[in-house]
Amino acid sequence: MKTNELIQKLSEELEPSHPLPGPVLSTAFCLVLSLIFVAGSVPVFSARPDLGSALRAPLLPAMVVLLVTISALAFSTLIRSSYPGRNDFRRTGWMALGLTTLLLVSLWGLGLVAIPGRAPFAVDGILCARDIFLDALIPAACLFTALRRRAPTRPKLSGCLAGVASAIVGAVAFEFCCANNQPWHLLEWHLVIPLVTGALLGYFLGGWVLRW
C-alpha cells in the first residue's frame, strides 16, 4: 500500500478518542473496587471467630484505618505519577511511606515488649501470607490496568509500588480473618513478607506490562 493510500485509509478509520478520567476519579474507582473485592473475600477465607470482641479492641480498628489510609495515599501517588508532567513523588507518596514506616516500627516495638527475641516460625504465617497474596491480585489488576492506559515514565518502579500497594490492600482483609494478634506475626506474615513479595513481582511485571 502506498503512503498516500495508507494515510487516506487511516484518516477514514480515525475516531474521536475518549479522554481518561482525572486522577481523583481514577484513584477512587480503583481503591473502592479493590476494597469491595477484599471485603467480599472475608467470608471466603472465613472471618475470625473473635471478630466482635476484636472490633471493640483498639488494635484491629487502628490497623484497618491505617492500612486503608496508606492504600489510598499509595493509589493516589501511583495514578497521579502516570500522568505526563506529574511524575514526581508527591506529598501523598511521602505520607504513605511515613505511615508504613510508622506501622512497621510500632509493630516491631510491640513485638519486643510482648515477646522478647525473634518470633518463632509458624506454619499459620505461611497460610496468611499466601492468602494475602491472593487477596492482592484484583487490586494489582486494577492498578496495572489503570497505569497501562496512561504513561508511567518509570515502569519498573511503578510496578514495584503497585505491588506494594496491592499487598497492603490484601492485608486489610486479613485483619478480619486472622485471629493471631501477636505483633511479630502481623509484622512478618501480614506486612513484611507480602510487601516484599509484591514489590519484587511488581518490579518485574511492571517492566513487561507497563513498557511503552
BELHUJO-V5838 format. One record per pair of residues at least 12 apart in sequence whose ideal C-beta (glycine too) atoms are under 10 Angstrom apart, sorted by the first residue. I is the first residue (numbers start at 1). J is the second residue. Records with the same first field share a line. If there is no record, write none. Layout:
I: J  J
This chain:
20: 82  83  146  149  150
21: 79  146  149
22: 79  80  83
23: 75  76  77  78  79  80  81  82  83  86  146  150
24: 76  79  80
25: 79
26: 75  76  78  79  80  82  83  142  146  147  149  150
27: 72  73  74  75  76  77  78  79  80  92  143  146
28: 72  75  76  79
29: 75  79  142  146
30: 71  75  76  78  79  139  141  142  143  145  146  147  165  169
31: 68  71  72  74  75  76  79  139  142  143  165  169
32: 142
33: 138  139  141  142
34: 71  75  135  136  138  139  140  141  142  143  165  166  169  170  172  173
35: 68  71  72  139  169  172  173
36: 138
37: 135  136  137  138  139  141  142  169  170  173
38: 71  132  135  136  138  139  166  169  170  171  172  173  174  176
39: 172  173  176
40: 138  173
41: 131  134  135  138  170  173  174  176  177
42: 135  172  173  174  175  176  177
43: 176  177
44: 131  134  135  173  177
45: 127  128  131  132  134  135  173  174  176  177  178
46: 176  177  178
47: 176  177  179
48: 60  174  175  176  177  178  179  180  181
49: 179
50: 179  181
51: 175  176  177  179
54: 175  176  179  181
55: 176
57: 181
59: 110  175  181  183  186
60: 175  176  181
61: 175
62: 103  106  175
63: 103  106  107  171  172  175  181  186  190  191
64: 171  172  173  175  176
65: 172
66: 99  100  102  103  106  168  172
67: 99  100  103  168  169  170  171  172  173  174  175  190  191
68: 168  169  172
69: 95  96  99  168
70: 95  96  97  98  99  100  102  103  164  165  168  169  171  172
71: 96  139  164  165  166  167  168  169  170  171  172
72: 92  95  96  165  169
73: 90  91  92  93  94  95  96  97  98  99  100  165  168
74: 92  93  95  96  97  99  100  143  161  162  164  165  166  168  169
75: 92  96  139  142  143  146  161  162  165  166  168  169
76: 90  91  92  93  95  96  165
77: 89  90  91  92  93  94  95  96  97  158  161  165
78: 92  93  96  143  144  146  147  150  152  157  158  159  161  162  164  165
79: 92  143  146  147  150  152
80: 92  93  150
81: 93  147  150  152  153  154  157  158  161
82: 143  146  147  148  149  150  151  152  153  154  155  158  210
83: 150  151  152
84: 150  151  153
86: 150
87: 151  152  153  154  157  158
89: 157  161
93: 161
96: 161  164  165  168
97: 161  164
100: 164  168  191  195
103: 168  186  187  191
104: 186  187  191  192  195
105: 187
106: 183  187
107: 182  183  184  185  186  187  188  190  191  192
108: 183  184  187  188  192
109: 183  187
110: 181  182  183  184  186  187
111: 182  183  184  185  186  187  188
112: 183  184
113: 183
114: 181  182  183  184
115: 182  183  184  185
117: 184
118: 184  188
119: 182  183  184  185  186  187  188  189
120: 182  184  185
121: 188
122: 180  182  184  185  188  189
124: 178  179  180  185  189
125: 178  180  182  184  185  186  188  189  190  193
126: 189  193
127: 178  189
128: 171  174  177  178  180  185  186  188  189  190  193  194
129: 167  170  171  174  188  189  190  191  192  193  194  197
130: 189  193  194  197
131: 170  173  174  177  178  194
132: 166  167  168  169  170  171  172  173  174  177  178  189  190  191  193  194  195  197  198
133: 166  167  170  193  194  197  198  201
134: 170  173
135: 166  167  169  170  171  172  173  174  177  194
136: 162  163  164  165  166  167  168  169  170  171  173  194  195  197  198  201  202
137: 166  170
138: 166  169  170
139: 162  163  165  166  167  168  169  170  172  198
140: 159  162  163  165  166  167  169  170  198  201  202  205
141: 162  166
142: 162  165  166  169
143: 158  159  161  162  163  165  166  169  202
144: 158  159  162  163  166  202  205  206  209  210
145: 209
146: 162
147: 159  161  162  206  209  210
148: 206  209  210  211  212
150: 210  212
151: 210  212
152: 206  210  211  212
153: 210  212
154: 206  207  210
155: 203  205  206  207  208  209  210  211  212
156: 202  203  204  205  206  207  208  210  211
157: 202  203  206  207  210
158: 202  203  206  207  209  210
159: 198  199  201  202  203  204  205  206  207  208  209  210  211
160: 198  199  200  201  202  203  204  205  206  207
161: 198  199  202  203  206
162: 198  199  201  202  203  205  206  209  210
163: 194  195  196  197  198  199  200  201  202  203  204  205  206
164: 194  195  196  197  198  199  200  202  203
165: 195  198  199  202
166: 194  195  198  201  202
167: 190  191  192  193  194  195  196  197  198  199  201  202
168: 190  191  194  195  198
169: 198
170: 190  194  195  198
171: 186  189  190  191  194  195  198
172: 190
174: 186  189  190  194
175: 190
178: 190
